[in-house]
Amino acid sequence: MKKVLLLTLLPVAAMATSIKGIGENYQDWDLVCDNTGTCRMAGYQEGDGSEHPVSILFTRAAGENAVVEGKLTILPLGDDRDIQVGQDIEIWLNGKSLGKVKHISDDAPDKLTEEQTKALLSGLKKESEIRLTYGKTTLKVSDKGAAAAMLKMDEFQQRLNTPSALIRQGQEKHAVLAPKVEPKIDAVSVNNRKTIELKHGEKRFNHVLALLRKAHDGCVDEDLESQDITLYPLTQNKVLAEALCARAAYQYTNYYAVLDDKLSKVEQVLAEQYNEAGYDEKQGYAFVRGIYKGRVIGDCWNSEDAVWNGKIFIRTSKWTTGSCKGFGGGAWQLPIFISDIIVK
């Protein structure tokens, strides 16, 4: 009897050539490093987002000579504290001005100078006060957790005790983490992209539902039965079945499985982390996606994508927006896994 394959998210080739990304939180700072070795460290105001949301992001690629780039973003609130395009933001560290940054656009973060970035990183090694001022408004960026996040970044990029370390500098000459090229993931274009709906209670619906239940029983029974099943044609005489798996207060998870086009057997079961499926509009390959918010107001999100390569679905991306700090949609998109999709 042929065994059902539970989806593996990384092909062997990608695992062999990539770094395993991480996403961690240290009080008011997040550290997220991706599979190329690039790390992103984001700090926010104190609290849960009820204060005026503000964030500073430091980004550093792997490699001994990689520099740190700094950016800041302030959420417009539609009141007299809003930052205006063209307005100067003055940055203060422990009561000393680090100069000004001009707010260029509401649609993109503002870039810090190299000198401002270095000064802030130096100050965050210890207890420090960071303030941003414009007009009559003063915003504060918390220092809580920053030193721990920097230390973890140095550890991830193998910089500890070397001259390029951010926080634990030394004169050791060992090699630091080298940057990796993002893996290439094959995807196959699907010619027939007309989906089929199996209506609740129909004979084929009941047949496929029984197959899905037998292959994987991790879904809530009443949810699994409550919605129609959608079939997405794939290549190699396969289809992707989509059924509701479980509902929560403000989001849901779907159950996805690959079947033969005769609907006689389940060949793959995808892990329970997806809630969307479809086809790329331009290139026609099939994908599944999981995108979930951390709380009902939608100020923090996590997402993961996989594509059909002709045999199985392979993960192509994973990212988070970091902490729930009041930014609608999240302050930043912080990759944990990235790839280059090659369509055949």
Phi, psi and omega in degrees: 000131181286130182279146174286134180267118173283129188304127171264128190279341180235127174291159181303319182298318181293321180295326183287332187252355185246162174266146177278118181288164180224157172219116185224156179239138176231092182053251183264016180231140174250146171233123178229124180239139185257182187283359172264352182100356178283136179243144178231127185238118186240131177242154188224179170294160175291158174093193190259012180106358179286335172283167179301116185293130178213147181209145173242135181240130172247130181237133178218127175283165173290165180110141187302322186261011182292132180269164177261130176255138181244141176220158174223154178217142179233131181280124174294135182248357180072031177223190185286359175265001183295145172277137181255145176302132182092351181280148178272137174251121178265135183254130183238135176235114179052043176083358180252132180287133174260011181097184186245155173235132180275131178284108188275320187205148174282350184261359182213151179290160178265139185271136173276153175285164178300320181293318178297318180299312180298318181295317180294317179297320178296317180293327183284355174294338181223182180297126183213157175250123178245123178234145173241129181233143172204136186056232178260011185262137173233126177242149180242139172254126184292146173263357186290118179095350185296315182297320179294321178294319178296319179297318179293323176299315178299319180295315181299317182271011174058041181257353185307131177067016175252165180299336183269001179295149177279322190233327178245074184281150178200188183249015177296145186254012182293155182293141174269171181300128178274144179294144178251146175283139179299137184293150176268127181245123179285140172227146183248129177290137181256123183285312180270107183244029179269114182282159180237134178258123172264112187284143181306128178093344177291161183300314181291326175301311181297324180294311181293321178302319178296320177296316181296317179297318182293325182284329184201124184249026184276355182268161178283124188304314183293329176287318181300326182274344196277343185237161175296160175256131179255135177250127178252117177299140174242199174260176177058036177058042179238158173225153174257123178263137180236124176222151176295134180259304181205145178248140172245191185297322185222015175198176186213165175235138176260160175255125178239138177212146176264128179237162169288158187289351174274357179059040182260340182202152174269128182254333176216143172243127180274143179300156188278071180220013184240150176219009176219152172213159179170198180234141175298130186297323185271319189249352168080007179279155181273143179220159167236150184217141170242124177224120188227140176265148184282336175206169194298328183284352172073036179259011175204135187222155171227145183213152177210138180238152171217152180234156178277123182256012182102343180231313179216172172271133183241134179297136179241338179203153172208132180209165176223159172262359178088208188292156176277098188231022173097353178278120176298122184082356181094153181285321186219157167258116189246105185288141170253324176220130176231159179205170177248112183277124178250114184268130179254000000 
